[in-house]
């Protein structure tokens, strides 16, 4: 595939590479020629230091020059064999992505049998298997800690959920966990629930925030909460439900428990209402494959059941 959107850049790279090699060759050739020192009677550069100290104008030793010439020959041969000259792929057809794929297939052939035996078991059984949890723990540390943390407790700053509790945004059944890791999830809460007029601007958002806090038993302004309730039922209930317990199908979190992805303070809730939230769990199907996803799903299931946090 040609990575250049314009052939100008293709030829620019080709000419730049070949021109650089040519300039190096000409420079080396010029330095191999014996240059007498002009009007000087001796073969020096003509520079004088400390009254009598001079520098000889001798060419580089032949063996040294030939080493430099060999590097030029090596560069030209390399450019013919490997991708170097613009979009030209080289006579060998090598690519870094192809090399990566070959090495990955080689490693997969060695390690996949270790994963395949657990693929035949259901997640509950795998989650109770010590060997499987040790393997999946290492997979988690490699692929999941960047977002969910080494202790799997997530990050409120970034909106990454805690995996060690029993609160699930998209459902905690084995099949739902597998689906989350396999296909990824896209969570999006529109600003003002997509209806700023019905919310009533930032003042209305504060009222709704107090009502939301009341749902989970947090301290709140009862007068503001009373004003926020009908607004919640009009706008927010479409996703979070009339009772505020959320919907797995939409990834709308339960607002009646003590678990908060971004924080439970009034300011954080108002921020969520007025600015909205957007977050994504990337799909891992093509990257990890079915067997590794099966193990990771079992590990997450184990964490939610109070298993050891690796």
C-alpha positions as a printed Julia matrix, in Angstrom:
310×3 Matrix{Float64}:
   0.0     0.0    0.0
   1.28    3.45  -0.89
   1.52    5.55   2.28
   1.98    8.79   0.33
  -1.12   10.85  -0.46
   0.88   12.8   -3.03
   3.58   11.42  -5.35
   5.65   14.52  -4.71
   6.6    13.18  -1.29
   7.34    9.76  -2.73
   9.89   11.23  -5.14
  11.12   13.66  -2.5
  12.14   10.76  -0.26
  13.7     8.82  -3.15
  15.76   11.77  -4.35
  16.72   12.73  -0.82
  18.06    9.25  -0.04
  19.88    8.74  -3.34
  21.15   12.32  -3.36
  22.55   11.94   0.15
  24.37    8.74  -0.8
  25.74   10.39  -3.96
  26.97   13.45  -2.04
  28.73   11.18   0.47
  30.42    9.32  -2.41
  31.59   12.53  -4.1
  32.87   13.89  -0.82
  34.86   10.72  -0.13
  36.31   10.75  -3.63
  37.35   14.39  -3.23
  39.12   13.57   0.01
  41.04   10.71  -1.56
  42.72   13.01  -4.1
  46.14   14.31  -3.22
  45.91   18.11  -2.74
  49.21   20.02  -2.73
  49.23   23.07  -0.52
  48.97   25.71  -3.26
  51.96   27.99  -3.16
  53.37   26.22  -0.13
  56.65   24.45  -0.81
  55.66   21.56   1.46
  52.48   19.48   1.33
  50.53   21.22   4.12
  47.16   22.94   4.47
  48.82   26.34   4.78
  47.68   26.86   8.36
  50.35   27.81  10.88
  50.08   27.77  14.69
  52.62   28.91  17.22
  54.92   30.26  14.47
  55.96   26.87  13.08
  53.3    24.25  13.77
  51.63   23.17  10.5
  49.09   20.54   9.38
  49.89   18.04   6.62
  47.4    17.87   3.75
  47.43   14.09   3.33
  44.54   11.97   2.05
  42.94    9.38   4.34
  44.57    5.94   4.38
  43.33    3.71   1.56
  41.97    1.03   3.87
  39.96    3.65   5.74
  38.58    5.12   2.53
  37.49    1.69   1.28
  35.58    1.11   4.5
  33.61    4.29   3.8
  32.98    3.17   0.22
  31.72   -0.17   1.51
  29.17    1.62   3.68
  27.86    3.37   0.55
  27.61    0.05  -1.28
  25.85   -1.44   1.75
  23.36    1.48   1.79
  22.52    1.0   -1.9
  22.07   -2.76  -1.54
  19.89   -2.23   1.55
  17.76    0.31  -0.34
  17.17   -2.27  -3.08
  16.25   -5.09  -0.69
  14.23   -3.26   1.99
  11.67   -0.38   2.08
  13.82    2.74   1.85
  13.04    4.57  -1.39
   9.63    6.15  -0.95
   6.8     3.71  -1.68
   9.17    1.08  -3.13
   8.77   -1.99  -0.89
  12.12   -3.56  -1.69
  12.92   -6.72  -3.63
  12.44   -8.92  -0.55
   8.97   -7.54   0.17
   9.8    -7.15   3.87
   7.7    -4.96   6.17
   7.72   -4.32   9.9
   4.04   -5.26  10.15
   4.68   -8.51   8.29
   7.61   -9.31  10.56
   5.48   -8.59  13.62
   2.76  -10.91  12.33
   5.25  -13.72  11.72
   6.72  -13.38  15.2
   3.26  -13.2   16.73
   2.18  -16.38  14.94
   5.34  -18.11  16.16
   4.68  -17.13  19.77
   0.96  -17.98  19.48
   1.86  -21.46  18.26
   3.88  -21.94  21.44
   1.52  -20.44  24.02
  -1.97  -20.98  22.58
  -2.14  -24.62  23.78
  -1.79  -23.24  27.32
  -4.83  -21.0   26.82
  -6.92  -23.39  24.74
  -7.45  -25.88  27.56
  -9.24  -23.19  29.59
 -11.32  -22.09  26.61
 -13.23  -25.36  26.87
 -14.27  -24.54  30.46
 -17.05  -22.17  31.5
 -16.01  -18.88  33.13
 -17.12  -19.87  36.61
 -14.87  -22.93  36.49
 -11.94  -20.97  35.09
 -12.41  -18.27  37.75
 -12.0   -20.93  40.45
  -8.87  -22.45  38.86
  -5.64  -21.31  40.56
  -3.42  -21.89  37.51
  -5.84  -20.02  35.27
  -5.97  -17.06  37.67
  -2.17  -16.87  37.78
  -2.02  -16.79  33.98
  -4.91  -14.34  33.63
  -3.39  -12.15  36.32
  -0.28  -11.74  34.2
  -2.46  -10.97  31.18
  -4.31   -8.35  33.22
  -1.06   -6.7   34.32
   0.06   -6.55  30.69
  -3.09   -5.32  28.98
  -5.48   -3.8   31.53
  -3.58   -1.96  34.27
  -3.0     1.1   32.09
  -6.64    2.08  32.63
  -8.03    0.01  35.49
  -4.91    0.11  37.66
  -2.74   -2.62  39.18
  -5.31   -3.18  41.94
  -8.19   -3.06  39.39
  -9.87   -0.21  41.27
 -10.05    2.1   38.26
  -9.64    5.88  38.21
 -12.22    8.53  39.01
 -10.14   11.17  37.28
 -10.36    9.32  33.96
 -13.67    7.57  34.48
 -12.25    4.03  34.46
 -14.53    1.74  36.5
 -13.58   -0.28  39.54
 -13.53   -4.0   38.68
 -13.38   -5.27  42.26
 -16.94   -4.4   43.3
 -20.23   -5.92  42.21
 -21.42   -2.82  40.37
 -21.62   -3.28  36.6
 -22.3    -0.64  33.99
 -22.88   -3.09  31.11
 -23.79   -6.18  33.12
 -21.77   -8.66  35.15
 -22.95  -11.96  33.71
 -20.14  -14.06  32.16
 -21.42  -13.51  28.63
 -21.68   -9.74  29.21
 -18.11   -9.51  30.51
 -16.84  -11.45  27.49
 -18.8    -9.14  25.19
 -17.37   -6.04  26.87
 -13.77   -7.16  26.4
 -14.37   -8.63  22.94
 -16.3    -5.82  21.25
 -15.49   -2.91  23.55
 -17.96   -0.37  24.9
 -18.73    3.23  24.03
 -20.3     5.14  26.9
 -21.73    8.58  26.22
 -23.85   10.88  28.32
 -24.94   14.0   26.37
 -24.69   17.39  28.04
 -27.95   18.23  29.84
 -29.23   14.83  28.75
 -29.59   16.26  25.26
 -32.34   18.61  26.45
 -30.88   21.73  28.13
 -34.22   23.58  28.07
 -35.94   20.84  30.07
 -33.1    20.76  32.61
 -33.1    24.54  32.98
 -29.44   25.38  32.51
 -26.83   25.18  35.25
 -29.31   26.1   37.98
 -31.52   23.2   36.92
 -28.47   20.92  36.77
 -27.79   21.73  40.41
 -31.35   20.77  41.3
 -31.06   17.47  39.44
 -27.67   16.82  41.07
 -29.23   17.15  44.52
 -32.03   14.78  43.54
 -29.48   12.26  42.24
 -27.55   12.49  45.51
 -30.78   11.82  47.4
 -31.28    8.58  45.44
 -28.14    7.08  46.97
 -28.71    8.5   50.45
 -26.08   11.23  50.19
 -26.54   14.59  51.87
 -28.55   17.0   49.74
 -30.64   20.14  49.71
 -34.18   18.76  49.95
 -35.75   21.85  48.39
 -33.45   21.65  45.36
 -33.93   17.88  45.18
 -37.71   18.32  45.04
 -37.33   20.68  42.08
 -34.89   18.32  40.41
 -37.08   15.21  40.63
 -39.55   16.09  37.8
 -36.63   17.15  35.59
 -34.91   13.86  36.25
 -38.07   11.94  35.41
 -38.53   13.94  32.2
 -34.97   13.83  30.85
 -32.68   11.47  32.78
 -35.06    8.56  33.29
 -34.87    7.73  29.58
 -31.48    6.13  30.26
 -31.21    5.76  34.03
 -34.79    4.61  34.56
 -37.53    6.16  36.68
 -36.02    4.54  39.76
 -32.47    5.66  38.82
 -31.1     2.13  38.78
 -29.69    2.42  35.26
 -29.84    0.16  32.23
 -27.2    -2.4   31.25
 -28.23   -2.23  27.6
 -27.28    1.47  27.41
 -24.4     1.39  29.86
 -26.28    3.87  32.06
 -24.99    3.47  35.62
 -27.05    2.82  38.73
 -27.49    6.1   40.61
 -28.97    4.58  43.75
 -25.88    2.81  45.11
 -22.63    4.07  46.6
 -20.53    3.42  43.5
 -19.55    6.45  41.41
 -17.32    6.34  38.36
 -16.46   10.06  38.29
 -17.21   10.98  41.9
 -20.35   11.71  43.93
 -19.84   15.32  45.01
 -22.44   17.84  43.91
 -19.82   19.6   41.77
 -18.87   16.37  39.96
 -22.5    15.5   39.27
 -23.27   19.03  38.02
 -20.2    18.77  35.77
 -21.48   15.47  34.37
 -24.9    16.97  33.67
 -23.72   20.24  32.13
 -20.75   18.93  30.13
 -21.71   15.32  29.56
 -19.38   12.32  29.71
 -17.77   10.22  26.99
 -15.52    7.23  27.46
 -14.56    4.13  25.54
 -13.36    0.64  26.28
 -11.44   -0.52  23.16
 -12.39   -3.79  21.47
  -9.82   -6.52  22.12
 -11.1    -9.22  19.76
  -8.47   -8.83  17.05
  -5.69   -7.9   19.45
  -6.02  -10.65  22.06
  -8.07  -13.41  20.49
 -10.8   -15.57  21.99
  -8.65  -17.68  24.33
  -6.97  -14.76  26.12
 -10.25  -12.86  26.35
 -11.82  -15.93  27.97
  -9.11  -15.96  30.62
  -9.31  -12.22  31.25
 -13.09  -12.41  31.55
 -12.72  -15.11  34.17
 -10.18  -12.96  36.02
 -12.55   -9.97  36.1
 -15.37  -12.26  37.26
 -13.09  -13.56  40.0
 -12.27  -10.0   41.11
 -15.95   -9.13  41.44
 -16.46  -12.21  43.59
 -13.77  -11.05  46.0
 -10.88  -12.95  44.43
  -7.27  -12.0   45.02
  -6.13   -8.81  43.26
  -2.88   -9.62  41.5
